[in-house]
Amino acid sequence: MSSAAKDLTRGPLAPQILAFSVPLVLSNLLQVLFNMSDIAVVGRFAGPVALGSVGSTTVLVTLVTGFLIGLSGGINVLVARFFGAQHPKDVSETVHTGALVSLAAGLVLTVLGLLLVPTVLGMLGTKPELLPGAVLYLRIYLLGMPALALYNFGNAVFSAVGDTRRPLYYLSFAGVLNILLNLTFVIGFHLDVAGVALASILSQYVSAGLILRALVKSSGDFALRPAQLRLYPGKTQTLLALGIPAGCQNAIFALANLFIQSGINSFDTLTVQGHSAAANSDALVYDVMAAFYMACASFMSQNYGAGKPERVRRSYFISLGFSFGIGAVMGLSLVAFGRPFLSLFTTDPAVVEAGMQRLIIMGLSYPISAFMDCTIAASRGLGHTVVPTVLVILGSCVFRVIWVYTVFAYFHTVESLYLVFVCSWLVTALAETIYFVRCYRKQMAVFSAA
């Protein structure tokens, strides 16, 4: 076992999960803060139109990046399972297959995105004054998708073997570079939305290069060897079976949010700008909570591979407790300090007040999402992705579309639109929990029989 890798199948679980998750929390938090620097620099130094243009792309950016994150989640689960079962050949084949699958996915998303950007933004009803900037930002930003795919791949592999520190170091370096480039391009060269997009993709390629270099130089079974890069048929099929549903779930989830964005666009520009500023809190909270979801999947996968059912169960409950707690703390903090938070992105008091409408409702709702997302991660840790994906599509995607055309259409208030989030989380969490309990009991019965 490499010195960087960690055995997650023995020792006290709660301290281990916390120690595993803290670097992921910091990594995700830094990534969000660095992405927020795009919005903050544009809002502060390029004006409200540029802020609205970049903010109008949030849902589409989430759609493509969410697919890549879901795909890497499949890589994480499979590598962790083989690593826990001590099957070095399977670990190596999964890593090399995953690298090529991730690169291909990044390239496909770049091409499709570049072709469809104007059409999709037009379908969303993006304000005419915001449309040119939004199109320009997305077309540049999407050129970084291959790099983002490879960074997520590397992060998934390192996390699967218990090393969450190195991805944090690489992301920190790239993030600082991103902020410096933001300031240089926007303030120094007056590139506005194009400047922050360029800064983002350049920093993404740096982070991808650093994490791939680390994998190549690793000595463990999970090391990346260029000569061994190929699509191993069995591993390709399994990775796609795990990753594609997860990626599609994230993408479709974002697609459902396009209808919410369309609802926001039906209000005045002030409301759109306030929503754009306040929506930055979503990534901030979700991505920090997501660290515990990855911990849940990694710990459950390794212990499932090692044949330790009690640790599988306890990994789920401990991860759920941590994710709910951090969601509650962050959500309540945003409610209490919402105005200073929104002031990071705009100096207009009216925009701040519009943003607070969203921030109060979402801040009180974030902890509820833990019951849905952690349970989905637990099901994936046991190797189940298709049914959880179908459930989340029905509960959080179809439900939201129906809500927009019924409840929101009837009341047509911003509050009635924002309440769709917590209601959809509750519905989906119930369905996901019922399915997970059934799967867990069935698979643990196999251990008992053995």
N, C-alpha and C positions, 0 to 999 in steps of 0.2 A: 504493500500500500504506500502510495506517495505520502511524503510528509505533509503535503497540503490537504490531503484527503482526511475525512473523519468518519469513524464508524458511528452511525446513528442508532445502532441496534442494542446498545448497552449503556448503563449509567442513568442518573436521575433525569427524567424527561423535561420537567419544567425549566430547570436552569439551562439544559441543552437547547431546548427550543428557543429560549430567550437569547442565548448567546449566538445561536444560528441566525436568528431573525434581526438582531440589532444592526449588523452590517448591511443587511438587505433593506431595513428601514431607512438607514442613513443613505444608502445608495439610491433608493427610490425617491427619498425626500430631496436629495441633491438633484436628481434628474428633473423632478417637478420644478424645483426652484430655478434651475437653469433654463427650463422651458418658459417659466414665468418671466424670466428676464427679457425674453422676446417681447412679451406683452407690455412689460413695465417700460422698457426702453422706447418702444413705439408710442405708448400712451403718453409718456413724459416728454419725448423729444420730437415726435412726428405728428402729434395731434389726434383728436378724437376720430377723424375719418380713417386714419391708418389703424387706430386701435380697433375700430369696428370691422375693418377689412380682415385683419388677422383673427379677431374673435369670431368672425363668421365662418372661419374654416375649422373651428375646433372639432365639430362633430365628424367631419370628413377625415381629419388627421387621426382622431380616435378610432375611426373605422379601419383604416389601413394598418395603423400601429397595433390595434387590438388583435387583428388577425395574426400578425407576427408574434405577438406575445402568447396567444393561444397555441400557436404551432410550437413555440419553444417549450411550452408547458408539457406537451407530449414528449419531447426529447428529455426533459427533466425527469418525468415519471419513469420512463423506460430505462434510462441510465441508472437511476437510483435503485430500481428493482434488481437489475443485473448486478449492480455493485454490492447491494445488500446480500444477494445470493452467492456472491463471490464467483461470478462467471466472467472472467477477464476478456475472453474472446467476444462474448456478446456485448460487453461494454464498448470494446474497441470498434466493432462493426456498427453499433448504434451511433457512436460519435462521428464516424466518417460519413455514414449515410446522412445523419442530421445536418452536417455542414453543407452538403450539396443541396439537400431539400430546402434548407433555409435560404441559401443564395438564390436558388431558382424562384422561390416565393417572393423574395425582395425584388427581383428583376421583373417578374410578371406584374406585381403591384405598381411598379414605377411606370411601365408601359400603359397599363390600363388606366391608371390615374391621370397621366398626361393627356390621354385621349378624351377622357370623360369629364374632366374638371369643369369646363364652362357649362356643359349641359346640366350637370348635377347642381351646381350653384344656382343656375337659372331656375331649375325645378324647385329649389328650396325657397325661391322668392327673395333672394338676397337683394338688398336695397341697391338701386342703380349706382348711387354714389360710392358704394362699398365694393361693387363687383370687380372693377379693374384691379384693385389692390389685392383682393382675395384670390383672383385667378393667378396673378403674378406670384404671390406668396406660395400657393400650393404647387405650381409648376416647378418652382425651384426646390421646395422642401421635399417633394417626392423623389428627386434625384438621389436622396440619401437613404432610400428604403433598403437597398442591398446591404449597406453598412449597418443599418439598424437591425436587419435580420441576422447578420453575423454576430453582432454584439449580443443580441438576445440568446442566440445559440450558445455562445461561449459562457454567458452568465448562467444558462440552464445547466450546462455540463458541470461547471464548478460548484453550483449550488447542490446538484444531485449527489456529489461526493463530499459534501459538507464544508466546502471552502467558499465562504461568502465574503471574505475580506478583499481578495485581489480584484474582483469586479468593482468593488467600492473605490479602490485606489485609482483604477483606470478611469472610471467615470468622473471622479473628482478632478483629475487632471484635465479631461476633455471638457468638463463643465466650466472650469475657470477660463479655459481657452474660449469657450462659447461666449461668456460674458464680455471678455476683452474684445472679441471680434464684433459683438453686438455694438458696443460703444464706439469702436473704430469705424465700422461701416455706416452706422446711423448718424453719429455726431460728426465724425471726421469727414466722411464722404457723402453724407446726406442721401443714402440709398433707401431709407425708410423701410418698407416691408421687404424689399429685395435684400436689404442688408441683413435683417434678422434671419431670413430664410437661408442665406449663404452661410451665416455664422453657424446655424444649426447643422447643416449638412457637413460642413468641414469638421466640426467637433465630433459628429457621428462617425466619420471615417477614421478619425484619430482613435476613438474609443474601440472601434472594431479592430483596427490594426494592433492595438496594445493587447487586447484579450486573445486574439488569434496567435500572436507571438508567444504569449504565456502558455497557451495550449501546446504549441509546437515544441517549446522548451521543457514541458513537463515530462516527468519520468514515469508516471503512473500508467495504469491500463487505459485511462481516459485521454492520454496524450493524442494530439493531432499529428499524423504523419502524412505529408502531402502525397507520398507514393502509394498510400493505401486508400486514397479518396476514391470511392466508388459507391454506387447504389447497390447495397446488398439486398437481394429481392425480399427475403423474409423480414428484414428490419425495415425496409422501405414501406412495406405493406402495413406493418404494425405501427410505425411512426405516423403514417398518414391516417390510420384508423384512430389513433389517439389525438393527433394534433389538428387535423382538418376540422373535426366537429367542434373542438375548443376554439379554433381560430374563427370558424364560421359563426359560432355563438357570439364571440366578441364583435365580429363585423356586423351581424344581424342586429345585435343589441344596439350598436351605434346607428344602424340603419333606422331602427325604430325611433331613436332619438332625433333623426332627421325630421320626423313629423312634429316632434316637440319644438325643434328649431323653427320649423315652418310656422308653428303657432306663435312663437316669439316674434317672428318677422311680421306677423299681422298687427303688431302694436307699433308705436312710433319709434323713431330712431333712438330716442333717449332710453327707452326700455331695452332695446337691443344692445345698446352700449353698456347699460347697467348689468344686463344678463351676461355679456361677454366678460366683464370684469369679475363678477361674482362666480362664474363658472370655473375660474381658476382654482377655487377651493375644492372642486370635485377631484381633480387629479391629485391635489395635495393630500387629501384624506384617503381616497381610494388606493393610491399607490403605496402609502404607508401601511394600510391595512393589508394590502396584497402581499407584503413580506411574510405575514403569518400564514397566508393561504399557501404560499410556496413552501414554507416550513412544514405545513400540514401534509402537503402532497409528498415532499421529500422524505419526511420521517415515516409516514404511513407506507410508502413504497419500499423503502429499505427494510423496514420491519416485516412487511408482508413477504418480501423476498427471502428474509431470514427465517420466516415461519414463527413469528412472535405475535400472536393475536392480541394479547393484553396490551402490549405497547402500541399496537395499531389503534385500538380503541382510545386509549389515553392520549395519544398524539392528537386525535381529533378534538377532544374536549378541551385540552390545554390550549391548543391553537385557537379554538373558537373563543375561549375566555380572553385571551390576549387581544385578539382582533376586535372583539366587542368593546373591551376596555379602552383601547387606543382610539377607536372610533368615537366613543362617548367623550373622551377628554378633548380630542381635537374639535369635534363638533360644537361642544359647549364653549370652547375657547373662541371659535369663530363667531359665535353669537355674541359673546361678550366684547370681543375686540374687532368686530366686523368693519367698522368705519376706518380705523387705521389700516386694516388689511386692504380694503378697497382703494385707499388712498395711494397704495403702491402703484396702482395702474391708471389712475386718473386724478386730475386736480379739480374736476368739475363736481361741486357739491350735489348737483341734481342727479348726476350719474351715480354717485355714491349712494344716495337715498334709493334710487331705483334698484341698485344692486342689493341693498339690505333686504328688500322684499324676498329675494331668492335665498339669501344667506341665512335668514332666520329659520325658514322652513327646512332647508337642507341640513343646517347645523344640528337640528333636533332629530333628524331622520337618519343620519349616517350610521349610527350603531346597528340599526335594524338590518342593514345590508350584510353584516357579518354572518347572520344565520343562513342567508342564501349562498354567498360566495364561498364561505369556508366549507359548507356541506358539498358544494359542487367540487371543490378541490379534493375533499375526502373521497368522493366517488371516483374521481380520476386517479387518486392514489391507489385505489383498488383495481384500476384498469377499465373503468366504465366511463364512457364519454358520450355515446350516442343518445341514450335516454336522458341524461342530465341536460344535454344540449336541446333536445326536443322540449323538455319541461321549461327551460329558461326562455326559449323562443315563445312558447305559449304564454307563460306567466309574466314575462317582463317585456316581450316585444309585441306580440299580438294584443295583449292586454292594454299596453300603452297606446297603440294605434286606435283601439276601440274607445279608450278614454278620451283621446283627443277629439274624436268625431261624435262623442255623446256628452260626457260630463263637461268637458271644456267648451264644446260647441254651444251647450245650453247656457252656461254661466259667462263664458268668455272673459274671465278675469285671470290675471297673472297667477294669483294664488291657486285657482282651480287647476292650472296647468302644472305648477310645481308639485302639487300633492300627488300627482301620478307616480312619482318616484317611490315614495314610501309605501303606497298601496300596492304597487307591483312587486316590491321586495317582499312584503308580507305574504302575498299569494304564492309567489315562487318559492319562498323559503319553506312553506308548509309542504308543497309538493316534493321538493328536493329532499327534505328530511324523511318523508315517508319512503321514498325510493331508496335512499341511502341505508336506512335501517334494515330494509329487506335484503339488500345486497350484502351488508355486513354480516347479518345472521347466516345467510346462505354460505358465504365464503368461510366464515369462522367454523361452521359445522364441518367443513372439509378438514380443517386442522384437527378438530376433535376426533374425527373418524380415523385420521392418520395416527 
